[in-house]
Amino acid sequence: MAIAAKDVQKLREMTGVGMMDCKKALVEADGDFDKAIEWLREKGLAAQTKKAGKVAAEGVSFAVAADNGVGVIIEVNSQTDFVAKNEVFQGFVKDVASVVATENPADVEALKACKYPGTDRTVADVTADKVLAIGENIQIRRFVRYGEGVNVPYVHMNGKVGVLVNLEVEGIDAAKVVELGKDVAMQICAMNPTYLDKSDVSQEVLDKEKEIQLAIMANDPKMAAKPEKVKEGIVMGKLGKYYEENCLLQQAFVKENKISVEKHVAAVAKELGGKITVKAFTRFATGEGIEKAEDDFAAEVASMIK
């Protein structure tokens, strides 16, 4: 199949591998990015690479701990970055987040049916009004709500990335763990872990990772000749590295990389005289997984002068 140059470039950005190898990988994988990355890894050409969504849509990801202690993170999309920075748009996002906090809707459709703050109209009605007033399409895309525990929000680059961390705290004043929560949120923002803990990684994922590591060794003449028992030991070591890269609690703490996040949390809990458990987290990167239509600027100008 024909492979577009932009797809080759995207795979190169995702993996750091040369253009020719990226093109070959996409050909071998019939254009499937996940399979192409797997092919590159099996050939020893690419390291563990996180999935990169087709980030193109604008808007904001907003995280907040509401007055009632409920934590909310929400993504609302606009068509341009200009509108995303608009005070009217940002105020709308904050209002919708407050609805999630107070009404606890089951999903986006249920949220749209809720009453908008200070009005007798629905969120859907007010969204339509904002579309007319601002002149751009606006979509409430997704949200997550944590109703219990201590919730600590973090918003990066004016809403390009939003993070919400949910902590369970015993024997410690909630106000004293906010700094820890912020540090953990910044860790999540920067390192983008896939899982909370290594126990969350499925056997299917582990089996696939083992398969990839064994394939890498099979393609390496120096490693291929080693006994199977030695190979198994090497694979187990690689799995430990996988946990350190992909699981929040096993990651090196960015502020003090000699210890893991898990050990740092335990140390802070001991210092404060209680217990702290990271129960959950959500990270939204605005527009991830949305492919924005590419406008042909020349064609647009040509159409205007016809």
C-alpha positions as CSV (number, residue, x, y, z in Angstrom):
1,M,0.0,0.0,0.0
2,A,1.0,3.6,-0.6
3,I,2.4,5.3,2.6
4,A,1.9,9.1,2.9
5,A,5.0,11.2,3.8
6,K,3.2,12.8,6.7
7,D,2.6,9.3,8.2
8,V,6.3,8.5,7.9
9,Q,7.2,11.8,9.6
10,K,4.7,11.1,12.4
11,L,6.1,7.7,13.1
12,R,9.6,9.2,13.1
13,E,8.5,11.8,15.7
14,M,6.9,9.0,17.8
15,T,9.9,6.7,17.7
16,G,13.0,8.7,16.8
17,V,13.8,6.1,14.1
18,G,15.1,7.1,10.6
19,M,12.7,7.9,7.8
20,M,13.5,4.9,5.6
21,D,13.0,2.5,8.5
22,C,9.8,4.2,9.5
23,K,8.5,3.9,5.9
24,K,9.5,0.2,5.8
25,A,7.7,-0.4,9.1
26,L,4.5,1.2,7.9
27,V,4.6,-0.9,4.7
28,E,5.1,-4.1,6.8
29,A,2.2,-3.0,9.1
30,D,-0.1,-1.9,6.3
31,G,-0.2,1.6,7.7
32,D,-1.1,0.5,11.3
33,F,1.0,2.7,13.7
34,D,0.8,0.3,16.7
35,K,2.0,-2.6,14.5
36,A,4.7,-0.4,12.9
37,I,6.1,0.5,16.3
38,E,6.0,-3.1,17.4
39,W,7.9,-4.1,14.2
40,L,10.5,-1.4,14.8
41,R,10.9,-2.6,18.4
42,E,11.3,-6.2,17.4
43,K,14.1,-5.1,15.0
44,G,15.8,-3.3,17.9
45,L,15.3,0.1,16.2
46,A,12.9,1.7,18.6
47,A,12.7,1.9,22.4
48,Q,9.4,1.5,24.3
49,T,7.2,4.3,22.8
50,K,4.0,5.6,24.3
51,K,1.1,5.8,22.0
52,A,0.8,9.4,20.6
53,G,-2.7,10.4,19.7
54,K,-3.4,12.5,16.7
55,V,-3.4,15.8,18.6
56,A,-4.9,18.5,16.6
57,A,-8.1,19.8,18.2
58,E,-7.9,23.0,20.3
59,G,-9.6,23.8,23.5
60,V,-8.7,23.2,27.2
61,S,-8.4,20.4,29.7
62,F,-9.5,21.9,33.0
63,A,-9.0,20.2,36.4
64,V,-10.5,21.5,39.7
65,A,-11.2,20.5,43.3
66,A,-14.7,22.0,43.9
67,D,-15.9,23.6,47.2
68,N,-17.5,20.3,48.2
69,G,-14.1,18.5,47.8
70,V,-15.1,16.7,44.6
71,G,-12.4,16.5,42.0
72,V,-13.3,17.1,38.3
73,I,-11.2,17.1,35.2
74,I,-12.9,18.0,31.9
75,E,-12.0,18.6,28.3
76,V,-13.9,21.0,26.1
77,N,-12.8,21.5,22.5
78,S,-12.9,24.5,20.3
79,Q,-11.8,24.9,16.7
80,T,-8.9,27.4,17.3
81,D,-6.4,28.2,20.0
82,F,-7.6,31.8,19.9
83,V,-11.0,30.8,21.2
84,A,-9.5,28.5,23.8
85,K,-7.8,31.5,25.3
86,N,-11.1,33.6,25.3
87,E,-12.4,34.5,28.8
88,V,-16.0,33.6,27.7
89,F,-14.9,30.2,26.6
90,Q,-12.8,29.5,29.7
91,G,-15.6,30.7,32.0
92,F,-18.0,28.3,30.2
93,V,-15.6,25.4,30.8
94,K,-15.4,26.2,34.6
95,D,-19.1,26.4,34.8
96,V,-19.6,23.1,33.2
97,A,-17.0,21.6,35.5
98,S,-19.0,22.8,38.5
99,V,-22.1,21.1,37.1
100,V,-20.1,17.8,37.0
101,A,-19.0,18.3,40.6
102,T,-22.5,19.0,41.9
103,E,-24.8,16.9,39.7
104,N,-22.5,13.8,39.1
105,P,-23.8,13.1,35.6
106,A,-23.2,9.6,34.2
107,D,-21.7,10.7,30.9
108,V,-21.4,13.6,28.5
109,E,-25.0,13.2,27.3
110,A,-26.3,13.3,30.8
111,L,-24.2,16.3,31.5
112,K,-25.7,18.2,28.6
113,A,-29.2,17.6,30.0
114,C,-28.2,19.2,33.4
115,K,-29.2,22.7,34.3
116,Y,-26.5,25.3,33.6
117,P,-25.5,27.4,36.7
118,G,-27.6,30.5,37.3
119,T,-30.2,29.7,34.5
120,D,-33.2,27.5,33.9
121,R,-31.6,26.2,30.7
122,T,-29.7,23.0,30.0
123,V,-25.9,22.8,29.4
124,A,-26.7,21.8,25.8
125,D,-28.8,25.0,25.3
126,V,-26.1,27.2,26.7
127,T,-23.4,25.4,24.6
128,A,-25.4,26.3,21.5
129,D,-25.6,29.9,22.6
130,K,-21.8,30.0,23.1
131,V,-21.3,28.6,19.6
132,L,-23.3,31.4,18.2
133,A,-21.7,34.1,20.3
134,I,-18.1,32.9,19.8
135,G,-18.6,31.8,16.2
136,E,-16.9,28.4,16.5
137,N,-18.0,24.9,17.1
138,I,-17.6,23.9,20.8
139,Q,-17.8,20.3,22.0
140,I,-17.8,18.9,25.6
141,R,-15.6,15.9,24.9
142,R,-15.0,14.0,28.2
143,F,-14.8,14.3,32.0
144,V,-13.8,12.3,35.1
145,R,-15.1,12.9,38.6
146,Y,-13.7,11.7,41.9
147,G,-16.2,12.1,44.7
148,E,-14.1,10.9,47.7
149,G,-10.7,11.4,49.2
150,V,-8.4,14.4,48.6
151,N,-8.4,15.6,45.1
152,V,-5.5,17.7,43.8
153,P,-5.7,19.4,40.3
154,Y,-3.0,20.6,38.1
155,V,-3.4,22.5,34.8
156,H,-0.3,22.9,32.5
157,M,0.2,25.5,29.7
158,N,-3.2,27.1,30.1
159,G,-5.1,23.9,29.6
160,K,-3.0,22.0,27.1
161,V,-2.7,19.3,29.7
162,G,-4.8,18.8,32.8
163,V,-4.2,16.3,35.6
164,L,-6.3,15.2,38.6
165,V,-4.8,13.1,41.4
166,N,-7.0,11.3,43.9
167,L,-5.5,10.5,47.3
168,E,-6.8,8.5,50.2
169,V,-5.5,10.0,53.5
170,E,-5.6,8.6,57.0
171,G,-4.5,10.5,60.2
172,I,-3.3,13.6,58.3
173,D,-5.0,17.0,57.7
174,A,-5.9,17.1,54.0
175,A,-4.4,20.5,53.6
176,K,-1.0,19.1,54.4
177,V,-1.0,16.7,51.5
178,V,-1.8,19.2,48.8
179,E,1.9,19.9,48.0
180,L,2.5,16.2,47.6
181,G,-0.5,15.9,45.4
182,K,0.7,18.7,43.2
183,D,4.2,17.1,42.9
184,V,2.6,13.8,41.9
185,A,0.3,15.6,39.4
186,M,3.3,17.3,37.8
187,Q,5.0,13.9,37.6
188,I,2.0,12.6,35.7
189,C,1.9,15.6,33.4
190,A,5.6,15.2,32.5
191,M,6.0,11.4,32.4
192,N,2.5,10.4,31.2
193,P,2.3,7.0,32.9
194,T,-0.1,4.5,31.4
195,Y,-0.9,2.7,34.7
196,L,-1.1,3.6,38.4
197,D,0.8,0.5,39.6
198,K,2.5,-2.5,38.1
199,S,-0.3,-4.7,39.4
200,D,-2.6,-2.9,36.9
201,V,-0.7,-4.2,33.9
202,S,-2.6,-7.1,32.3
203,Q,-1.0,-10.4,31.6
204,E,-1.8,-9.9,27.9
205,V,0.3,-6.7,27.9
206,L,3.2,-8.5,29.8
207,D,3.1,-11.4,27.4
208,K,3.3,-9.1,24.4
209,E,6.2,-7.2,26.0
210,K,8.0,-10.6,26.6
211,E,7.4,-11.5,23.0
212,I,8.9,-8.2,21.8
213,Q,12.0,-8.6,24.0
214,L,12.6,-12.2,22.8
215,A,12.2,-11.0,19.2
216,I,14.8,-8.3,19.8
217,M,17.2,-10.9,21.1
218,A,16.5,-13.2,18.3
219,N,17.5,-10.4,15.8
220,D,20.7,-9.7,17.7
221,P,23.4,-12.3,16.7
222,K,25.2,-11.8,20.0
223,M,22.1,-12.5,22.0
224,A,20.5,-15.2,19.9
225,A,23.2,-17.7,20.9
226,K,22.6,-17.3,24.6
227,P,20.9,-20.1,26.6
228,E,17.1,-19.8,27.0
229,K,17.5,-19.5,30.8
230,V,19.7,-16.4,30.3
231,K,17.3,-14.9,27.9
232,E,14.4,-15.4,30.3
233,G,16.4,-13.6,33.0
234,I,17.1,-10.7,30.7
235,V,13.4,-10.5,29.8
236,M,12.5,-10.3,33.4
237,G,14.9,-7.4,33.9
238,K,13.4,-5.7,30.9
239,L,9.9,-6.1,32.4
240,G,11.2,-4.3,35.5
241,K,12.3,-1.4,33.2
242,Y,8.8,-1.5,31.6
243,Y,7.2,-0.9,35.0
244,E,9.5,1.9,35.7
245,E,8.6,3.6,32.5
246,N,4.9,3.0,32.4
247,C,3.6,2.7,36.0
248,L,3.3,5.9,38.1
249,L,4.2,4.4,41.5
250,Q,7.3,2.6,40.1
251,Q,8.6,5.6,38.1
252,A,11.6,7.5,39.5
253,F,10.3,10.6,41.3
254,V,11.2,13.6,39.1
255,K,12.2,15.8,42.0
256,E,14.4,13.2,43.5
257,N,15.1,10.4,41.0
258,K,17.0,8.2,43.4
259,I,13.7,7.0,44.8
260,S,10.4,5.9,43.2
261,V,7.1,7.8,43.5
262,E,5.8,5.1,45.7
263,K,8.6,5.4,48.2
264,H,8.4,9.2,48.1
265,V,4.7,9.1,49.0
266,A,5.4,6.7,51.8
267,A,8.2,8.9,53.2
268,V,5.9,12.0,53.2
269,A,3.2,10.0,55.0
270,K,5.7,8.9,57.6
271,E,6.9,12.4,58.1
272,L,3.3,13.7,58.6
273,G,2.4,10.8,60.9
274,G,-0.3,9.0,58.9
275,K,-1.0,7.1,55.7
276,I,-1.3,8.3,52.1
277,T,-2.4,6.2,49.2
278,V,-2.5,7.3,45.5
279,K,-5.9,5.8,44.5
280,A,-6.3,7.1,41.0
281,F,-5.3,9.7,38.5
282,T,-6.5,11.1,35.2
283,R,-4.4,13.0,32.6
284,F,-6.0,14.8,29.7
285,A,-3.9,16.2,26.8
286,T,-6.2,18.5,24.9
287,G,-7.1,17.1,21.5
288,E,-5.4,13.7,21.9
289,G,-6.9,11.1,19.6
290,I,-8.7,13.7,17.5
291,E,-7.6,14.1,13.9
292,K,-8.2,17.7,12.7
293,A,-9.0,18.1,9.0
294,E,-6.0,19.6,7.1
295,D,-7.1,22.7,5.3
296,D,-5.6,23.4,1.8
297,F,-4.8,27.1,2.2
298,A,-4.1,27.6,-1.5
299,A,-7.4,26.1,-2.5
300,E,-9.2,28.2,0.1
301,V,-7.7,31.4,-1.2
302,A,-8.5,30.3,-4.8
303,S,-12.1,29.7,-3.9
304,M,-12.4,33.1,-2.4
305,I,-11.3,34.9,-5.6
306,K,-13.4,33.0,-8.1
